[in-house]
Amino acid sequence: MSPAKLIACESCDLLHRLPRVPEGHTARCRRCGDLLRRRPRNGLERTLALAFASSVLFLVANSFPFLAFDMKGLSTQTTLLTGVVDLWQAGKEEIAALVFLTIELAPALQIALIVWVLGPLRFGQRPWQLPFAFRLLRHAQTWSMLEVFLIGILVAIVKLLAMASVVPGLALWSFVLLIGVLTAAVSSFDPEEVWEKLERER
């Protein structure tokens, strides 16, 4: 029997002695009914699967054409990194670095860190530098802005339609799927469940 832990409701600050929540169940505040803890079935395995799916989509999004433009008989293909390279070559290194951080480095870190933590757990091993991985993942979540980039791309496409023919590439569809799958992986990642699993296996 796991000892109960003190936890405060984020909505009304009521303290609860919360025992270990079984898989497939939730715990709610006695006062306001707000969610205290949700534990889906096979949560860690599902999160790991979503992280692997995100890694495949991330590779496809960076390996294939993102958009193709046809203007007055001239065809041009772009990739996800084309904008970063163009900004750098135009002398806007700070903006290029910021775009690279938010659409490439931060999402790649999110995927890698989730696999870094959950991969060893899947085989009964303790992840290396676990507290550091949790802190780094929190910072990566702050900087990942795939949705903002996609909105900017859609606005640009709408403006370009009057001047050129725009054909979405495989990378664009992979990028759209990546946003949904990575968001699901990050939202289902539960550090508390990771610590509980490590404590049970001591």
Backbone torsions as a table, in degrees:
resi	resn	phi	psi	omega
1	MET	NA	119.8	-179.5
2	SER	-73.9	139.9	178.1
3	PRO	-66.8	148.4	178.7
4	ALA	-71.9	147.3	179.9
5	LYS	-114.9	145.1	175.6
6	LEU	-78.2	130.0	178.3
7	ILE	-142.1	138.4	-179.3
8	ALA	-101.0	138.1	175.9
9	CYS	-67.9	132.2	-178.3
10	GLU	-71.3	-19.4	-177.6
11	SER	-91.0	-43.0	-174.9
12	CYS	-121.9	-1.1	176.0
13	ASP	68.7	13.8	177.1
14	LEU	-71.5	131.4	179.4
15	LEU	-82.2	139.2	178.2
16	HIS	-128.4	146.6	167.5
17	ARG	-94.8	103.5	-171.3
18	LEU	-102.9	114.2	174.3
19	PRO	-74.0	176.7	179.5
20	ARG	-64.2	125.8	-178.6
21	VAL	-81.6	125.4	179.2
22	PRO	-65.3	157.0	177.5
23	GLU	-60.7	139.6	179.8
24	GLY	82.8	7.5	-178.5
25	HIS	-122.4	166.2	176.1
26	THR	-129.4	159.0	174.7
27	ALA	-122.1	134.2	-177.4
28	ARG	-125.1	156.8	-179.1
29	CYS	-66.8	136.5	179.1
30	ARG	-68.6	-28.1	-175.1
31	ARG	-87.0	-52.8	-172.4
32	CYS	-111.4	-8.8	178.3
33	GLY	80.1	6.1	179.9
34	ASP	-69.6	154.7	-177.7
35	LEU	-71.6	126.2	175.4
36	LEU	-96.0	-42.0	-177.2
37	ARG	-157.7	134.7	173.9
38	ARG	-121.0	133.0	179.0
39	ARG	-128.4	92.0	179.7
40	PRO	-70.1	159.5	177.9
41	ARG	-68.9	136.8	179.5
42	ASN	52.7	42.7	-175.3
43	GLY	-61.4	-45.2	-178.3
44	LEU	-67.4	-40.9	179.4
45	GLU	-65.5	-40.0	179.4
46	ARG	-65.0	-42.7	179.4
47	THR	-63.1	-41.5	178.7
48	LEU	-63.6	-41.5	178.1
49	ALA	-63.0	-41.5	178.2
50	LEU	-65.1	-36.4	178.2
51	ALA	-66.0	-41.1	177.1
52	PHE	-64.9	-41.5	176.8
53	ALA	-62.3	-39.1	177.6
54	SER	-62.7	-38.9	-179.5
55	SER	-64.6	-39.5	177.8
56	VAL	-64.9	-46.4	179.5
57	LEU	-63.6	-37.0	178.7
58	PHE	-63.9	-42.5	178.7
59	LEU	-65.0	-42.6	179.0
60	VAL	-64.5	-42.2	-179.1
61	ALA	-62.7	-26.3	-179.2
62	ASN	-98.9	-4.7	-174.5
63	SER	-108.8	-15.9	-174.9
64	PHE	-121.1	164.2	178.8
65	PRO	-58.7	139.0	-179.0
66	PHE	-89.9	-50.1	177.3
67	LEU	-141.4	151.0	173.4
68	ALA	-122.6	133.2	-179.2
69	PHE	-116.3	137.5	175.6
70	ASP	-126.5	106.6	-177.2
71	MET	-125.8	113.6	178.4
72	LYS	54.0	42.0	177.1
73	GLY	85.9	-6.4	178.7
74	LEU	-99.2	125.1	-178.1
75	SER	-106.5	138.2	179.0
76	THR	-138.0	136.7	175.4
77	GLN	-113.4	141.7	178.0
78	THR	-120.1	155.3	173.4
79	THR	-116.5	177.7	-178.2
80	LEU	-64.2	-29.5	-177.8
81	LEU	-92.7	-2.7	-178.2
82	THR	-58.8	-44.7	-179.8
83	GLY	-61.8	-39.0	179.2
84	VAL	-63.8	-46.0	-179.3
85	VAL	-63.9	-43.1	-179.5
86	ASP	-63.1	-41.6	177.9
87	LEU	-63.9	-39.9	179.6
88	TRP	-64.6	-45.6	-178.7
89	GLN	-69.0	-22.9	177.7
90	ALA	-83.2	2.9	178.3
91	GLY	87.2	11.0	179.7
92	LYS	-104.6	64.4	-174.3
93	GLU	-63.1	-38.1	-178.0
94	GLU	-64.7	-43.5	179.8
95	ILE	-68.0	-40.2	178.2
96	ALA	-60.6	-42.3	179.4
97	ALA	-65.6	-38.3	179.3
98	LEU	-66.3	-43.1	178.6
99	VAL	-63.7	-42.9	178.7
100	PHE	-61.6	-40.7	179.8
101	LEU	-63.1	-42.6	-171.2
102	THR	-83.3	-27.6	-176.8
103	ILE	-109.9	-11.0	-179.4
104	GLU	-121.1	-61.8	-171.7
105	LEU	-67.8	-49.1	-177.1
106	ALA	-63.4	-47.8	176.8
107	PRO	-62.4	-39.8	178.6
108	ALA	-62.3	-39.1	177.4
109	LEU	-64.9	-42.0	178.5
110	GLN	-57.4	-49.1	-178.8
111	ILE	-62.7	-47.8	-176.8
112	ALA	-63.3	-39.7	-177.3
113	LEU	-70.6	-37.3	177.2
114	ILE	-63.8	-43.1	177.5
115	VAL	-66.6	-38.2	179.3
116	TRP	-58.7	-40.3	-178.1
117	VAL	-80.7	-49.0	-171.0
118	LEU	-84.5	-25.3	178.9
119	GLY	-58.6	-55.9	177.3
120	PRO	-60.5	-37.5	179.4
121	LEU	-60.3	-35.2	-179.2
122	ARG	-61.2	-27.8	-179.6
123	PHE	-107.6	19.4	175.0
124	GLY	76.1	19.2	179.7
125	GLN	-106.5	155.8	176.7
126	ARG	-87.0	126.0	179.7
127	PRO	-61.7	142.7	179.5
128	TRP	-75.1	136.2	177.9
129	GLN	52.5	51.2	-175.3
130	LEU	-61.1	-47.0	179.4
131	PRO	-60.1	-39.2	178.2
132	PHE	-63.8	-39.6	179.4
133	ALA	-63.1	-41.3	178.2
134	PHE	-63.1	-43.9	-179.9
135	ARG	-64.8	-43.3	-179.3
136	LEU	-65.6	-36.8	178.6
137	LEU	-64.6	-39.0	178.8
138	ARG	-63.2	-40.9	177.8
139	HIS	-68.3	-38.7	178.9
140	ALA	-63.6	-37.6	177.8
141	GLN	-62.1	-35.5	-179.3
142	THR	-65.8	-36.6	-173.3
143	TRP	-93.2	-13.1	-179.2
144	SER	-74.5	120.2	-176.4
145	MET	-133.7	51.8	-179.5
146	LEU	-62.9	-38.8	-177.5
147	GLU	-64.4	-40.5	179.7
148	VAL	-63.9	-42.3	178.8
149	PHE	-62.3	-42.1	-179.5
150	LEU	-64.0	-40.5	177.8
151	ILE	-61.6	-42.5	177.7
152	GLY	-61.6	-40.5	178.2
153	ILE	-63.9	-43.8	-179.3
154	LEU	-63.7	-39.6	177.4
155	VAL	-63.2	-42.5	179.3
156	ALA	-64.3	-39.3	179.4
157	ILE	-62.7	-44.2	179.4
158	VAL	-59.5	-40.6	-179.9
159	LYS	-70.5	-33.6	-177.2
160	LEU	-79.4	-19.1	-176.6
161	LEU	-60.7	-27.2	179.7
162	ALA	-74.9	-18.8	-175.4
163	MET	-112.5	-23.2	-174.0
164	ALA	-149.9	163.5	173.8
165	SER	-88.9	125.1	-176.5
166	VAL	-113.2	125.2	-179.7
167	VAL	-117.1	116.4	177.5
168	PRO	-64.5	138.3	178.6
169	GLY	-97.0	174.9	179.3
170	LEU	-59.2	-35.3	-178.7
171	ALA	-63.7	-34.9	179.6
172	LEU	-64.9	-44.8	178.9
173	TRP	-65.8	-37.5	176.6
174	SER	-64.6	-37.6	179.3
175	PHE	-64.4	-42.4	178.2
176	VAL	-62.1	-45.3	177.5
177	LEU	-64.5	-37.3	179.2
178	LEU	-58.6	-41.0	-179.7
179	ILE	-58.8	-47.4	-179.3
180	GLY	-67.7	-44.9	-176.3
181	VAL	-69.6	-42.4	179.4
182	LEU	-66.7	-38.7	176.4
183	THR	-61.1	-41.7	178.0
184	ALA	-64.8	-39.7	179.9
185	ALA	-64.8	-45.4	-178.2
186	VAL	-67.6	-41.1	-178.0
187	SER	-70.3	-28.0	-180.0
188	SER	-88.9	-9.2	179.0
189	PHE	-71.5	121.1	-174.4
190	ASP	-120.5	98.5	179.3
191	PRO	-57.1	-34.6	-179.5
192	GLU	-63.2	-38.3	177.8
193	GLU	-67.4	-33.2	176.4
194	VAL	-62.8	-47.7	179.9
195	TRP	-64.0	-40.2	179.4
196	GLU	-62.7	-39.7	179.5
197	LYS	-65.1	-40.3	178.9
198	LEU	-65.7	-39.1	179.3
199	GLU	-66.3	-37.3	179.7
200	ARG	-68.1	-29.9	-175.3
201	GLU	-93.4	5.3	177.1
202	ARG	-67.0	NA	NA
